């Protein structure tokens, strides 16, 4: 069973979006190219989905550049499932399709005029603009398939029991494909398995579920979490050299994503820079309050860390706040995903005596599109969806101009959502 591939990436790597939650900026080609290679080169190739995408393949690289927020990732190096999904995403939508996407995003149950028999279900707590954008990306992808006639969404609270109930509700409501961000890893597997036994295809993105068989989750679209930890360690060495102190901030206690990147990062440092010490670790639940409390606890230790590592950009503004209140210089940051308010804080600090470095990744909201395509293609073709699709997410150094003053604080940065659609989303959320 190809779940061994997932074990090699997550469990064998030691144990995962984004997530959390989560564009970023463009970078120099040298750093982007270097950091994009490791996850992509270790990714097992999946079979390309069956149906032809509607856009010209010549548009693929431009779409990849936009999704990755860098020109350092060669489209041809990506998993075939990603290439297929992003080729479809490159197709220009009509004004009617864009308005339909907004209508579907605004309502929990949406009928597609003239659509086919496939019902796509989407589930995720809607915690912030990143989550809202990931759902919109999924909707935009779904409506490119004439076979899709209905899109239903469930937005539970950030709670395992509610997520389980939401999966059951989607299944009972006739979802043929269930797509979601799985915050709870293998704990959701029984609910997913029951849904698949009832006839649905489950496809998750960003947060992996290690050791979960395809009987429960047909397809997982995720990053190479261990490789990302290794890249974080290498970035720390670029900044610090051979000695220094760093801290890890993780999400929910015990989540497999944090366990994997923490372990692989520490192994890389032990092998190549043992003088760089991890002196503090904290769980934050990926919340603003959790990040502030973790930063406050770090400051209370008296440890003078040079870098804070985190796998979610949104709460990092609270780390800046904690350091400002303590009258301490903000450490450098290396984080996954990106956040407009964090760009603002970084930009403001550049004009002071205590600027800090900020490295982040692309927003990762586009990954929901790959999950949608994987599920729909399995329904249409009868062939199993790719069990594991690995995407690269290179680290990018933030630069002046990345902050967008006309966007909300938790705006996730560059996405594949058309501007006209994003404007309506932000207006509705304000």
VOGULO-220735 format. One line per 8 residues: number of its first residue (from 1); their letters; for each residue z, x, y of C-alpha. Coordinates in pm, 1 decimal, decimal comma. Example, Ala and Ser with C-alpha at 12.3 -4.5 7.8 and 13.67 -1.06 7.14 Angstrom:
1 = as = 780,0/1230,0/-450,0; 714,0/1367,0/-106,0
This chain:
1 = xxxxxxxx = 0,0/0,0/0,0; -86,9/134,9/341,9; 263,7/83,2/469,3; 296,7/447,0/364,6; 90,5/521,2/672,9; 352,3/353,6/886,6; 624,0/546,2/710,3; 445,1/866,7/797,1
9 = xxxxxxxx = 439,3/769,5/1161,6; 769,9/592,0/1207,0; 1001,4/638,2/909,8; 878,5/972,0/786,4; 884,3/1070,0/1147,8; 1233,4/944,2/1125,2; 1234,7/605,9/1166,6; 965,2/119,3/1748,5
17 = xxxxxxxx = 563,9/-46,9/2332,9; 683,9/-62,3/2567,1; 958,1/-161,3/2483,3; 1020,3/-238,6/2649,5; 816,9/-296,6/2897,5; 582,7/-130,9/3122,7; 4,6/187,8/3446,5; 71,9/488,0/3582,6
25 = xxxxxxxx = -125,6/735,0/3771,9; -414,8/957,3/3699,4; -338,4/1319,6/3633,7; -505,0/1651,9/3613,6; -747,5/1657,5/3325,9; -577,7/1955,1/3166,5; -240,1/1790,8/3123,6; -385,8/1454,8/3024,9
33 = xxxxxxxx = -618,5/1603,7/2767,6; -348,6/1818,9/2616,0; -102,3/1536,8/2581,3; -352,0/1287,4/2447,1; -455,5/1488,5/2145,4; -147,0/1492,3/1926,0; -93,0/1120,7/1867,2; -463,5/1051,8/1826,2
41 = xxxxxxxx = -526,7/1337,1/1585,0; -245,6/1226,3/1354,1; -348,5/862,5/1350,1; -495,0/730,2/1024,7; -836,0/577,5/1082,7; -857,4/205,2/1021,9; -1166,0/15,1/930,5; -1354,7/-130,7/1225,0
49 = xxxxxxxx = -1314,4/-505,9/1264,5; -1597,5/-717,4/1133,4; -1737,6/-892,7/1436,4; -1950,7/-740,6/1708,4; -1785,6/-714,0/2047,9; -1981,6/-876,7/2329,6; -1991,2/-586,3/2575,5; -2227,0/-290,1/2580,1
57 = xxxxxxxx = -2073,0/16,0/2415,4; -2172,0/218,7/2722,8; -1890,9/40,3/2904,4; -1631,2/152,1/2649,5; -1538,7/488,1/2803,0; -1486,8/333,0/3146,5; -1257,5/72,9/2990,8; -1068,6/339,6/2798,0
65 = xxxxxxxx = -1024,1/541,4/3118,6; -881,2/235,3/3289,2; -653,8/143,5/2999,4; -522,2/498,2/2958,1; -514,3/556,9/3334,5; -667,4/899,1/3284,0; -1006,4/1044,9/3204,2; -850,0/1273,6/2944,1
73 = xxxxxxxx = -891,9/1046,2/2638,9; -1232,2/1043,1/2468,3; -1320,9/690,7/2354,3; -1480,9/831,7/2039,6; -1145,1/982,8/1935,4; -974,3/644,3/1922,4; -910,2/434,1/1615,4; -1214,2/212,1/1546,2
81 = xxxxxxxx = -999,5/-98,4/1592,7; -911,6/15,4/1945,6; -1273,7/97,0/2021,4; -1382,7/-247,0/1904,8; -1110,2/-432,4/2093,7; -1168,5/-240,8/2418,6; -1545,3/-284,6/2391,5; -1481,3/-658,2/2378,7
89 = xxxxxxxx = -1235,6/-625,5/2667,2; -1508,3/-459,1/2874,8; -1715,4/-778,1/2881,3; -1728,1/-936,4/3226,3; -1565,9/-1279,2/3228,3; -1701,4/-1576,8/3416,7; -1490,9/-1737,5/3692,5; -1441,7/-2031,3/3456,4
97 = xxxxxxxx = -1305,2/-1805,2/3183,6; -1069,1/-1633,3/3426,6; -936,4/-1967,1/3548,5; -897,3/-2077,1/3187,1; -691,0/-1764,4/3119,7; -462,7/-1845,5/3414,4; -425,7/-2203,4/3291,0; -339,9/-2083,7/2939,5
105 = xxxxxxxx = -92,9/-1830,4/3078,4; 72,6/-2100,8/3290,0; 114,9/-2342,8/3000,3; 275,1/-2306,9/2659,8; -5,4/-2500,4/2488,3; -367,5/-2454,6/2591,7; -682,0/-2613,9/2449,2; -1007,0/-2415,2/2485,2
113 = xxxxxxxx = -1294,6/-2650,1/2576,0; -1567,2/-2618,4/2316,2; -1365,0/-2364,6/2116,7; -1344,4/-2328,4/1741,5; -1071,6/-2392,7/1487,5; -857,3/-2078,7/1529,2; -517,7/-2118,4/1696,7; -363,1/-1803,5/1843,5
121 = xxxxxxxx = 14,5/-1798,6/1886,1; 194,4/-1548,9/2108,4; 565,8/-1469,9/2111,8; 777,0/-1242,0/2330,2; 1071,7/-1274,3/2566,9; 920,9/-1290,9/2916,6; 1158,6/-1046,8/3080,7; 942,4/-905,1/3356,3
129 = xxxxxxxx = 591,3/-854,7/3489,5; 510,9/-612,3/3206,6; 575,7/-880,5/2947,7; 383,9/-1136,3/3149,6; 91,3/-896,1/3182,4; 87,8/-817,1/2810,7; 65,1/-1190,3/2735,9; -218,1/-1231,0/2985,9
137 = xxxxxxxx = -407,3/-942,1/2826,4; -370,9/-1116,2/2490,1; -496,8/-1446,8/2633,9; -793,6/-1279,2/2802,6; -885,4/-1116,5/2471,3; -849,5/-1439,3/2275,4; -1078,9/-1639,7/2499,9; -1364,8/-1395,4/2439,5
145 = xxxxxxxx = -1381,5/-1536,8/2085,7; -1568,2/-1869,7/2069,8; -1390,3/-1926,5/1739,1; -1056,4/-1971,2/1923,4; -982,8/-2329,5/2023,4; -613,9/-2317,4/2112,1; -355,6/-2071,3/2244,3; 16,0/-2144,1/2218,6
153 = xxxxxxxx = 296,0/-1933,2/2361,3; 667,1/-1910,6/2289,3; 892,5/-1724,6/2534,7; 1238,5/-1706,4/2374,7; 1543,2/-1544,9/2523,8; 1603,8/-1181,5/2432,7; 1785,4/-1280,6/2116,8; 1707,6/-1230,0/1746,6
161 = xxxxxxxx = 1792,7/-1586,3/1642,8; 1568,7/-1727,9/1915,7; 1284,1/-1496,0/1817,7; 1317,3/-1607,0/1456,1; 1313,4/-1970,0/1563,8; 1009,6/-1902,2/1783,5; 813,5/-1752,5/1495,3; 897,2/-2055,8/1282,6
169 = xxxxxxxx = 789,7/-2286,9/1565,4; 451,9/-2113,8/1601,6; 395,5/-2136,1/1229,0; 490,8/-2504,3/1216,9; 259,5/-2571,1/1510,7; -41,0/-2439,6/1322,6; -84,2/-2085,3/1453,5; -346,8/-1901,0/1250,0
177 = xxxxxxxx = -269,1/-1573,5/1427,2; 75,3/-1476,6/1557,6; 81,3/-1187,9/1805,2; 395,2/-1050,0/1962,9; 607,8/-767,9/2088,3; 869,4/-717,4/1819,3; 1191,9/-607,5/1985,7; 1392,8/-639,4/1667,5
185 = xxxxxxxx = 1200,3/-430,3/1414,5; 1250,8/-513,5/1045,9; 1508,0/-783,8/1130,9; 1218,6/-1017,6/1213,7; 1034,7/-942,5/890,3; 1165,1/-1245,7/694,4; 1050,6/-1487,2/966,5; 713,9/-1314,5/989,1
193 = xxxxxxxx = 674,0/-1317,3/611,6; 745,1/-1689,9/596,3; 479,6/-1745,6/863,4; 224,1/-1543,6/669,8; 307,8/-1728,2/349,9; 230,5/-2046,7/543,8; -114,2/-1909,4/631,4; -77,6/-1714,2/956,4
201 = xxxxxxxx = -176,7/-1352,2/1022,3; 96,6/-1159,3/1204,9; -2,7/-871,1/1432,8; 248,7/-687,2/1652,8; 206,1/-425,9/1926,3; 397,7/-136,8/2087,6; 730,0/-181,5/1904,0; 678,3/-82,1/1539,7
209 = xxxxxxxx = 862,6/-221,1/1240,7; 910,5/68,9/999,2; 898,7/0,4/624,1; 792,3/-361,3/679,6; 526,1/-454,0/419,7; 198,7/-620,2/503,4; 330,6/-932,2/333,2; 539,1/-974,5/650,6
217 = xxxxxxxx = 329,0/-801,8/919,3; -42,3/-769,0/857,6; -112,1/-527,7/1141,9; 91,8/-300,0/1367,1; -53,5/-146,8/1684,6; 175,6/127,9/1804,4; 203,4/482,0/1929,2; 297,1/782,9/1720,8
225 = xxxxxxxx = 661,1/773,9/1822,2; 748,7/1108,4/1668,0; 449,6/1280,4/1826,2; 552,4/1133,2/2159,1; 897,8/1285,4/2121,7; 735,6/1620,4/2050,6; 522,8/1587,6/2364,9; 833,8/1505,8/2567,6
233 = xxxxxxxx = 997,0/1824,0/2440,1; 690,2/2026,0/2532,4; 687,0/1872,6/2878,3; 1054,4/1965,3/2917,8; 968,4/2323,9/2831,3; 692,7/2325,1/3093,3; 946,7/2213,5/3354,1; 1254,8/2411,8/3248,9
241 = xxxxxxxx = 1126,9/2709,2/3057,5; 1367,0/2808,8/2781,1; 1703,7/2684,9/2913,9; 1843,2/2369,3/3067,4; 2024,8/2042,9/3007,3; 1864,6/1706,5/2938,1; 1975,2/1351,8/2860,8; 1828,1/1074,8/2644,4
249 = xxxxxxxx = 1834,4/708,4/2746,5; 1745,4/463,4/2470,2; 1706,0/85,8/2448,1; 1886,5/-146,6/2209,9; 2148,1/24,7/1991,2; 1998,4/154,1/1668,1; 1638,5/63,1/1747,9; 1397,9/268,3/1530,7
257 = xxxxxxxx = 1182,3/371,3/1825,5; 1463,8/562,0/1993,2; 1583,8/714,6/1668,4; 1237,4/850,8/1595,3; 1150,1/1008,5/1930,4; 1501,7/1145,8/1977,5; 1492,0/1321,3/1640,4; 1144,6/1466,3/1680,4
265 = xxxxxxxx = 1217,0/1582,6/2034,6; 1532,9/1760,5/1922,0; 1349,3/1922,5/1630,2; 1081,5/2054,5/1865,4; 1342,8/2198,1/2100,6; 1540,8/2353,4/1815,0; 1228,1/2527,6/1690,6; 1088,7/2646,0/2022,1
273 = xxxxxxxx = 1347,1/2616,3/2301,3; 1701,1/2612,3/2159,7; 1834,5/2694,4/2504,6; 1743,3/2343,6/2622,8; 2041,2/2127,4/2528,0; 2066,8/1752,7/2485,9; 2408,3/1695,2/2643,2; 2412,2/1315,7/2677,5
281 = xxxxxxxx = 2270,6/1006,9/2503,3; 2317,2/640,8/2592,6; 2185,6/298,9/2495,3; 2075,5/73,8/2779,7; 1931,8/-237,6/2611,5; 1628,3/-158,4/2830,4; 1790,9/-346,9/3117,2; 1855,8/-259,5/3480,7
289 = xxxxxxxx = 2230,0/-295,7/3437,7; 2226,0/-92,1/3118,1; 2038,9/194,0/3283,7; 2276,0/195,0/3582,0; 2581,0/199,2/3355,3; 2433,8/478,9/3144,5; 2356,8/686,9/3453,9; 2707,1/625,9/3587,4
297 = xxxxxxxx = 2853,6/738,3/3255,2; 2636,0/1049,5/3261,1; 2751,8/1135,5/3611,4; 3113,1/1087,7/3503,7; 3074,1/1361,9/3241,3; 3004,6/1616,2/3513,4; 2705,1/1745,2/3320,8; 2434,3/1867,5/3556,4
305 = xxxxxxxx = 2121,8/1757,1/3369,8; 1779,7/1860,8/3493,4; 1575,8/1594,5/3308,0; 1641,8/1239,6/3191,2; 1415,1/1117,4/2910,0; 1359,7/743,3/2861,5; 1115,6/523,1/2672,0; 1090,0/255,6/2941,1
313 = xxxxxxxx = 1013,0/308,2/3310,0; 1128,5/-22,3/3461,5; 1506,4/39,5/3462,5; 1483,0/395,9/3592,8; 1517,0/283,8/3953,7; 1880,3/212,5/3866,3; 1925,3/573,2/3761,7; 1805,6/675,1/4107,2
321 = xxxxxxxx = 2052,4/427,0/4257,7; 2343,6/566,2/4056,9; 2265,4/922,7/4160,2; 2222,9/823,4/4524,1; 2559,8/647,4/4523,9; 2718,9/956,8/4373,4; 2552,3/1180,5/4634,3; 2380,0/1382,9/4363,2
329 = xxxxxxxx = 2016,2/1498,0/4345,8; 1808,0/1285,6/4111,5; 1698,3/1473,2/3796,2; 1335,7/1492,2/3689,5; 1215,7/1199,6/3476,5; 992,4/1181,6/3169,4; 934,3/822,4/3064,7; 705,3/586,1/2878,8
337 = xxxxxxxx = 514,5/316,5/3067,2; 515,8/292,4/3446,9; 675,3/88,5/3723,2; 584,5/24,7/4086,4; 940,9/36,1/4219,0; 994,8/368,8/4047,0; 680,4/496,3/4220,2; 834,5/380,7/4548,4
345 = xxxxxxxx = 1159,4/567,9/4481,9; 968,5/881,2/4381,2; 748,5/865,3/4690,5; 1049,4/824,2/4920,4; 1223,3/1127,0/4766,0; 924,0/1353,0/4825,9; 1003,8/1349,6/5198,3; 1362,8/1466,5/5139,8
353 = xxxxxxxx = 1531,0/1791,4/5041,0; 1576,3/1657,2/4685,6; 1237,4/1549,3/4545,4; 1212,6/1493,2/4171,4; 928,7/1518,6/3921,7; 808,8/1202,7/3747,0; 592,2/1194,9/3436,4; 502,2/859,2/3284,2
361 = xxxxxxxx = 226,3/703,1/3073,9; -22,9/419,6/3109,2; 119,6/68,9/3119,1; 39,6/-10,1/2752,0; -11,3/-379,3/2834,8; -365,8/-352,4/2693,0; -233,7/-293,9/2342,3; -176,3/-667,6/2294,0
369 = xxxxxxxx = -555,7/-706,1/2299,8; -590,2/-490,1/1990,1; -333,2/-701,7/1806,6; -519,2/-1019,2/1901,4; -850,7/-882,0/1778,6; -700,7/-752,1/1455,0; -555,6/-1094,0/1371,5; -863,9/-1294,3/1468,1
377 = xxxxxxxx = -1099,2/-1059,1/1285,3; -898,5/-1099,9/964,7; -921,2/-1478,3/990,9; -1293,6/-1466,1/1063,9; -1397,2/-1205,9/808,0; -1146,3/-1258,9/530,8; -1093,9/-882,7/521,9; -744,8/-739,8/575,6
385 = xxxxxxxx = -667,0/-629,8/928,3; -596,1/-259,7/984,3; -234,7/-220,4/877,0; -157,3/55,1/1124,8; -344,2/135,9/1446,3; -215,2/433,3/1643,8; -292,2/473,4/2014,0; -234,9/782,3/2229,7
393 = xxxxxxxx = -34,7/751,8/2549,9; -48,7/1083,7/2733,0; 205,8/1177,1/2994,8; 71,4/1174,0/3348,5; 229,5/1328,6/3657,2; 279,8/1069,0/3928,7; 104,0/1138,4/4256,2; 102,3/1008,7/4612,2
401 = xxxxxxxx = -67,9/672,9/4635,5; 49,2/537,6/4300,8; 299,1/312,6/4474,2; 137,7/-18,2/4573,5; 324,9/-175,0/4863,2; 144,2/-507,3/4817,1; 264,4/-545,4/4456,9; 607,3/-652,0/4326,7
409 = xxxxxxxx = 873,7/-404,0/4224,0; 818,7/-449,0/3852,2; 439,0/-440,2/3872,4; 341,9/-236,4/3565,0; 61,5/-38,9/3724,5; -299,3/-35,9/3612,3; -400,4/-294,9/3352,2; -724,9/-444,6/3219,7
417 = xxxxxxxx = -647,0/-776,3/3389,4; -909,0/-867,1/3653,7; -771,2/-846,8/4007,7; -837,6/-1214,6/4074,6; -635,3/-1309,9/3767,5; -351,6/-1070,0/3848,5; -330,4/-1209,0/4201,7; -283,3/-1560,0/4064,4
425 = xxxxxx = -21,0/-1436,7/3817,2; 178,0/-1260,7/4086,7; 150,4/-1559,0/4317,9; 281,5/-1790,0/4046,4; 568,9/-1553,1/3967,7; 678,2/-1501,0/4327,9
